[in-house]
């Protein structure tokens, strides 16, 4: 078994895995907080790092039929949500390639304020 390479996305407000504190994304990647997952409230993000993905599966959701992959923490393998691969309805296509993280499975914490260095 080799080393696990983890990315850090940066930002002043971070979302991390609830189990192992691995950085997943930041608040600037947040698209919507108006989603529901198996554990309750869920958030839609544009970019999320440090994930493993399941095989694509067909899933019927409240908003229609979608092709999705479950997403897992790259460090501890806990399930965190899912990623939309394909939406059958045109009105749902904005979700394609985006990731849902379930609120109960992630935590929000302070990151680092990045200030450009001036000469």
C-alpha positions as CSV (number, residue, x, y, z in Angstrom):
1,X,0.0,0.0,0.0
2,X,1.4,3.4,-0.9
3,X,1.0,6.9,0.5
4,X,-2.3,8.8,0.1
5,X,-1.7,12.1,-1.7
6,X,-4.1,14.7,-0.4
7,X,-4.8,18.1,-2.1
8,X,-5.5,21.4,-0.2
9,X,-7.9,23.7,-1.9
10,X,-7.2,26.7,0.2
11,X,-9.6,29.4,1.4
12,X,-10.7,31.1,4.5
13,X,-13.7,28.8,5.2
14,X,-13.2,25.1,4.6
15,X,-15.3,22.0,4.6
16,X,-13.6,18.9,5.9
17,X,-14.5,15.2,6.5
18,X,-16.3,14.8,9.8
19,X,-14.3,11.6,10.6
20,X,-10.7,12.5,9.8
21,X,-10.6,16.3,9.1
22,X,-9.3,15.9,5.5
23,X,-9.9,19.1,3.6
24,X,-12.6,18.6,0.8
25,X,-13.5,22.1,-0.5
26,X,-14.0,25.7,0.5
27,X,-17.0,28.1,0.8
28,X,-16.2,29.8,-2.5
29,X,-17.0,26.5,-4.3
30,X,-20.5,26.3,-2.6
31,X,-23.3,26.6,-5.2
32,X,-26.4,25.8,-3.1
33,X,-27.4,24.7,0.5
34,X,-30.9,23.7,-0.6
35,X,-30.5,20.0,-1.2
36,X,-31.5,16.9,0.8
37,X,-29.5,13.7,1.3
38,X,-30.0,10.5,3.2
39,X,-28.8,12.1,6.4
40,X,-30.8,15.4,5.9
41,X,-29.5,18.7,4.6
42,X,-26.9,18.6,1.8
43,X,-24.8,21.1,-0.1
44,X,-24.0,21.3,-3.8
45,X,-20.3,22.2,-4.6
46,X,-18.6,23.1,-7.9
47,X,-15.2,21.6,-7.0
48,X,-14.3,19.0,-4.3
49,X,-10.9,17.4,-3.8
50,X,-9.7,14.3,-1.9
51,X,-12.5,12.0,-3.0
52,X,-12.8,8.4,-4.2
53,X,-15.7,7.5,-6.5
54,X,-18.0,4.5,-6.9
55,X,-19.1,3.1,-10.2
56,X,-21.8,5.1,-12.1
57,X,-25.3,4.1,-11.0
58,X,-28.8,5.1,-12.1
59,X,-30.8,6.8,-9.3
60,X,-34.3,8.2,-9.2
61,X,-34.3,11.3,-6.9
62,X,-36.8,14.0,-6.0
63,X,-35.7,16.0,-9.0
64,X,-35.8,13.2,-11.5
65,X,-33.6,10.4,-12.8
66,X,-29.8,10.9,-12.6
67,X,-26.6,9.0,-13.3
68,X,-24.5,9.4,-10.1
69,X,-21.4,8.2,-8.3
70,X,-21.2,7.9,-4.6
71,X,-18.3,9.9,-3.2
72,X,-16.0,8.8,-0.3
73,X,-13.2,10.5,1.7
74,X,-9.9,9.6,0.1
75,X,-8.3,9.3,3.5
76,X,-10.8,7.3,5.6
77,X,-13.2,6.0,3.0
78,X,-16.3,7.3,4.7
79,X,-19.2,8.0,2.4
80,X,-19.8,11.8,2.1
81,X,-22.4,12.2,-0.7
82,X,-22.6,11.8,-4.4
83,X,-21.5,13.3,-7.7
84,X,-23.9,14.0,-10.6
85,X,-22.6,12.5,-13.9
86,X,-25.7,13.0,-16.0
87,X,-29.2,14.4,-15.6
88,X,-32.0,13.2,-17.9
89,X,-34.0,16.5,-17.7
90,X,-32.6,19.7,-19.3
91,X,-33.6,21.7,-16.2
92,X,-31.3,19.6,-14.0
93,X,-28.2,19.6,-16.3
94,X,-26.5,22.4,-14.2
95,X,-25.8,19.6,-11.6
96,X,-23.6,17.6,-14.0
97,X,-20.0,17.2,-12.7
98,X,-21.0,18.8,-9.4
99,X,-20.7,17.2,-6.0
100,X,-23.3,16.9,-3.1
101,X,-21.8,16.7,0.4
102,X,-24.2,15.8,3.2
103,X,-24.1,18.3,6.0
104,X,-24.0,15.6,8.7
105,X,-20.9,14.0,7.2
106,X,-18.7,17.2,6.8
107,X,-17.8,20.1,9.0
108,X,-17.1,23.7,8.3
109,X,-14.0,25.3,9.9
110,X,-11.7,28.2,9.5
111,X,-9.0,28.1,6.8
112,X,-6.3,30.6,6.1
113,X,-6.8,34.1,4.8
114,X,-4.6,34.5,1.8
115,X,-3.2,38.0,1.3
116,X,-1.1,38.8,-1.7
117,X,2.3,40.0,-1.0
118,X,3.0,43.5,-2.3
119,X,6.4,44.7,-3.4
